[in-house]
Amino acid sequence: MNEDYKDFIEASGLLKYDPAIISKIYQKNPSRLLKRLWQTLIPIFLYIISVGWDKLTGQLKKESKARFRAKQLTNLLVELGPAFVKAGQALSTRPDIIPVILLEELSELQDQLPGFDGNKAMELIEEDLNKKIDEIFLTIDKDPISAASLGQVHKAVLKNKEIVAVKVQRPGLREQITLDLYIVRNIANWLKNNIGLIRSDLVALIDELGKRVFEEMDYLNEAENAEKFRNLHLHNSKIAVPKIYKETTSRRVLTMEWIDGTKLTNLEGVKNLGIDPDEMIEIGVQCSLEQLLEHGFFHADPHPGNLLALKDGRLCYLDFGMMSEVSRSSRSGLIQAVVHLVNKNFDKLSQDFVKLGFLSKEVNLEPIVPAFQDVFVNAVELGVSKMDFKSVTDDMSGVMYKFPFQLPPYYALIIRSLLTLEGIALSVDPDFKILGAAYPYFARRLMEDPDPQLRESLKEMLFDKKQFKWDRLEDLLSNAAKQTNLDLEKLLDEVINLLFSPKGGFLRDEIINGLTSQIDLIGLKLLKSVNNFLPKSIKLNVDKENNNLNDLILSIEPFKNFLEIIQKIPGYSIDIFLKRMPRLISEPYTKEMSFKIAKKVTEKGVVRLVKIAAGSTI
């Protein structure tokens, strides 16, 4: 048997990425490797020489030249094939490794290649499904409707007359990807060992890329992802996921429900469906946040072709090859980081980055804190709802490149996902701010989530140097109220939990003072009413202006604001308060508060009687 063919067969049998096994395959017989090296290293070498010359002559310092070379690299990666395209896309999310200009150009790298011969696609379908085409489909279009680096899609009709989309993998893809990953990994290893400027572990990055690409090439894995995504969002009537046909799905063939929809970026098309594009964006943002912060299982590639508006008003997600997971602790950590950002606590924010795995524990955080302040302070002053995510991300890219950051794989995919989603939203609304759209969701999670870390974060946000900040509670409640799926009863329970927590003493004191003033005000009004009927000879001196009355009324303003916000939330009813009365009455702190209120009211009353006896004006 030909040695090259043996390598081909061995590589095609690899179901999981394993760099050790891949090395053994190509070390045994280097002829095919040498041929591919000639095809790849020569253009890469020529590119490196041209960049090196620009650097020596000082040309690379000019932004126009740097951008030209960045675009040149992007085009070169497309020419070199799928593995290099995927590597470029992976680097486009790593500001800790590459400078901003190259980052921007690589982010434009499209995962689109010309389609391959339709007859070969039919042969692959028959080979993988072990059936003739006419045994599976009534009809199938041999010309693909779309093609990407890993495969292409054909429209077909099953025997039961259901219209489907059939994704077919490129012939020989696994073998080509395996060989190219081996080459890219060795290039990364050389750069790691010989180029001192690169501090990140490029080999680890390529290994992570290899793992993900192998997952993407396994269409059975994509089918499982689609079903898991569908089940997680069954409760959401606004989200659609295509049905998967398992009986006609294999590792290289994926058959799914055909979806007639309109890309969100096609504004006129969406409007012609009778749908508000802004509403579609809102659904997409809320779904993305739910994926990220509730389920920890998110769609990492929401480009315009993968998000479709349907005529029934639903948003349909396509292509579940690139998914990622975020642990519970990382999800809580991300929300905590938002709290520290909003509070402008940059010292704690830097510590959050250590907990999230961006910085090692050995890193000196002292110079990083002012760098964070430079990036975020002006943006936070404007308010979260007006913060420009792309601008802040670009500024953060500079900080991450300057300091020893190492991005966890999940974070790189989160940023890519959110930036892509924001790009789609901006095509609909030029003033769109994804952080502003996301903040109500963060507020709801902060108010509702029973996670102990988030309970502490909530308290941290509401207290400033032991002083309760009513304005922050109002801001959180008003933002949380913007969520259509807000659980009002759960939110109210969390407010009560906060009130009766050990750290809620300052909040209880605010309520005690407010209620004391209100009861005293009622008593004062009653005394004045009685005074009107007293004979002139014993009438009390009453200050008609009594400027203090307004102050007393203002002291209970937070309660008014709280109730006004609560009443605007869908599902509000006085019953939600009545149901909680037994708990409120039985709480030990309630009795303590009642005694304190009675004591303070009595003290105020005694003071007033003394003033009356002394002839003072009340």
Buried (B, 14 or more C-beta within 10 A) or exposed (E): EEEEEBBBEBBEEBEEBBBEBBEEBBEEBEEBBEEBBEBBEEEBEEBEEEBEEBBEEEBBEEEEBBBBBBBBBBEBBBEBBBBBBBBBBBBBBBBBBBEBBBBBBBBEBEBEBEBBEBEBBBBBBBEBBEEEBEEBBEEBBEEBEEBBBBBBBBBBBBEEEBBBBBBBBBBBBBBBBBBBBBBBBBBBEEEBEEEEEBBBBBBEBBBBBBBBBBBBBBBBBBBBBBBBBBEBBEEBEBBBBBBBBEEBBBBBBBBBBBBEBBBBBBEEBBEEBEBBBEBBBBBBBBBBBBBBBBBBBBBBBBBBBBBBBBEEBBBBBBBBBBBBEBEEEBBBBBBBBBBBBBBEBBEBBBBBBBBBBBBEEEBEBEEBBEBBBEBBEEBBEEBBEEBBBBEBBBBBBBBBBEBBBBBBBBBBBBBBBBBBBBBBBBBBEEEBBBBBBBBBBBBBBBBBBEBEBBBBBBBBBBBEEEEBBBEBBBBBBBBBBBBEEBBBBEBBBBBBEBBBBEBBBBBBEBBBBBBBBBBBBEBBEEBBEEBEEEEEEEEBEBEEEBEEEEEBEEBBEBBEBBEEBBEEBEEBEEEBEEEBEEEEEEBEBBEEBEEBBEEBBEEBBEEBEEBBEEEEEB
